[in-house]
Amino acid sequence: MRSINPLASWRWCLLAVLAVGCAHSSAGPAADPAPAPATVAESSPPGTSSDAGMRKQAKVRRLMAATGAEASGRMMLDMMTQHFERMSTLPPGFMEKFREVAEEESMVDMLVPVYMKHFTEEDLDAALAFHESPAGKRFLAAQPLVMQEAKEVGEQWGVRLAEKTLRALKEEARQPQPARHEGQQL
């Protein structure tokens, strides 16, 4: 039997954290996120492009708070630590150090540049307008139920496709194969 590589398993968990960390959650609006670490751009005079960058960064952080991205990231981190705790191949002290290191790094801080790269300020304004509206809040609140039901539908679909495939293969196996004569092309 093949053993599970703990490092590969860890990479999959991290990938899940990054994927889900920026997904919508039902956590609703979170508390105002912590300000980003100070940068050289923050000391620029008013009216410069740095002001526009800081304004856009604030909108990204507001959108991430509105969509519950940070709360989703924390939830995935909790799931990852639970997964690690079940692994017997980790070195002593790993979990304590892992939690300590995780506390030092903010996933939001790492994702802000990604959002800034892919969304214009107008995109952010529109997304904020929706997610902060009553309809947007209902949309976010419904996401966990939608995702759960979508998972169930997907599982049923997969089972149905697998059964259909097995029946088709069984049917093909029962069909007589045409005899081929030497030299005959297909």
Contacts in CASP RR format, 6 or more apart in sequence:
PFRMAT RR
TARGET T0000
AUTHOR 0000-0000-0000
METHOD contacts of the structure
MODEL  1
MRSINPLASWRWCLLAVLAVGCAHSSAGPAADPAPAPATVAESSPPGTSS
DAGMRKQAKVRRLMAATGAEASGRMMLDMMTQHFERMSTLPPGFMEKFRE
VAEEESMVDMLVPVYMKHFTEEDLDAALAFHESPAGKRFLAAQPLVMQEA
KEVGEQWGVRLAEKTLRALKEEARQPQPARHEGQQL
6 87 0 8 1.000
6 89 0 8 1.000
6 90 0 8 1.000
9 83 0 8 1.000
9 87 0 8 1.000
10 84 0 8 1.000
13 76 0 8 1.000
13 79 0 8 1.000
13 80 0 8 1.000
13 83 0 8 1.000
13 84 0 8 1.000
14 80 0 8 1.000
16 76 0 8 1.000
16 79 0 8 1.000
16 80 0 8 1.000
17 73 0 8 1.000
17 76 0 8 1.000
17 77 0 8 1.000
17 80 0 8 1.000
17 107 0 8 1.000
18 107 0 8 1.000
20 72 0 8 1.000
20 73 0 8 1.000
20 75 0 8 1.000
20 76 0 8 1.000
21 69 0 8 1.000
21 70 0 8 1.000
21 72 0 8 1.000
21 73 0 8 1.000
21 76 0 8 1.000
21 107 0 8 1.000
21 111 0 8 1.000
22 64 0 8 1.000
22 69 0 8 1.000
22 72 0 8 1.000
22 111 0 8 1.000
22 114 0 8 1.000
22 115 0 8 1.000
23 67 0 8 1.000
23 69 0 8 1.000
23 72 0 8 1.000
24 67 0 8 1.000
24 68 0 8 1.000
24 69 0 8 1.000
24 72 0 8 1.000
24 139 0 8 1.000
24 140 0 8 1.000
24 143 0 8 1.000
25 67 0 8 1.000
25 68 0 8 1.000
25 69 0 8 1.000
25 71 0 8 1.000
25 72 0 8 1.000
25 75 0 8 1.000
25 140 0 8 1.000
25 143 0 8 1.000
25 144 0 8 1.000
26 140 0 8 1.000
26 141 0 8 1.000
26 142 0 8 1.000
26 143 0 8 1.000
26 144 0 8 1.000
27 68 0 8 1.000
27 71 0 8 1.000
27 72 0 8 1.000
28 66 0 8 1.000
28 67 0 8 1.000
28 68 0 8 1.000
28 71 0 8 1.000
28 137 0 8 1.000
28 140 0 8 1.000
28 141 0 8 1.000
29 65 0 8 1.000
29 66 0 8 1.000
29 68 0 8 1.000
29 132 0 8 1.000
30 65 0 8 1.000
30 68 0 8 1.000
30 70 0 8 1.000
30 71 0 8 1.000
31 65 0 8 1.000
32 65 0 8 1.000
33 61 0 8 1.000
33 64 0 8 1.000
33 65 0 8 1.000
33 70 0 8 1.000
33 108 0 8 1.000
34 106 0 8 1.000
36 57 0 8 1.000
36 61 0 8 1.000
36 109 0 8 1.000
36 112 0 8 1.000
37 109 0 8 1.000
41 50 0 8 1.000
41 53 0 8 1.000
41 54 0 8 1.000
42 50 0 8 1.000
42 54 0 8 1.000
44 50 0 8 1.000
44 51 0 8 1.000
52 121 0 8 1.000
53 116 0 8 1.000
55 121 0 8 1.000
56 116 0 8 1.000
56 121 0 8 1.000
56 124 0 8 1.000
57 112 0 8 1.000
57 116 0 8 1.000
59 121 0 8 1.000
59 124 0 8 1.000
59 125 0 8 1.000
59 128 0 8 1.000
60 112 0 8 1.000
60 115 0 8 1.000
60 116 0 8 1.000
60 119 0 8 1.000
60 124 0 8 1.000
61 108 0 8 1.000
61 112 0 8 1.000
62 128 0 8 1.000
63 115 0 8 1.000
63 124 0 8 1.000
63 127 0 8 1.000
63 128 0 8 1.000
63 131 0 8 1.000
64 70 0 8 1.000
64 108 0 8 1.000
64 111 0 8 1.000
64 112 0 8 1.000
64 115 0 8 1.000
66 128 0 8 1.000
66 131 0 8 1.000
66 132 0 8 1.000
66 140 0 8 1.000
67 131 0 8 1.000
67 140 0 8 1.000
68 140 0 8 1.000
69 108 0 8 1.000
69 111 0 8 1.000
70 107 0 8 1.000
70 108 0 8 1.000
73 107 0 8 1.000
77 102 0 8 1.000
77 107 0 8 1.000
81 95 0 8 1.000
81 98 0 8 1.000
81 99 0 8 1.000
84 90 0 8 1.000
84 94 0 8 1.000
84 95 0 8 1.000
84 98 0 8 1.000
85 95 0 8 1.000
115 124 0 8 1.000
119 127 0 8 1.000
130 136 0 8 1.000
130 139 0 8 1.000
131 137 0 8 1.000
131 139 0 8 1.000
131 140 0 8 1.000
180 186 0 8 1.000
END
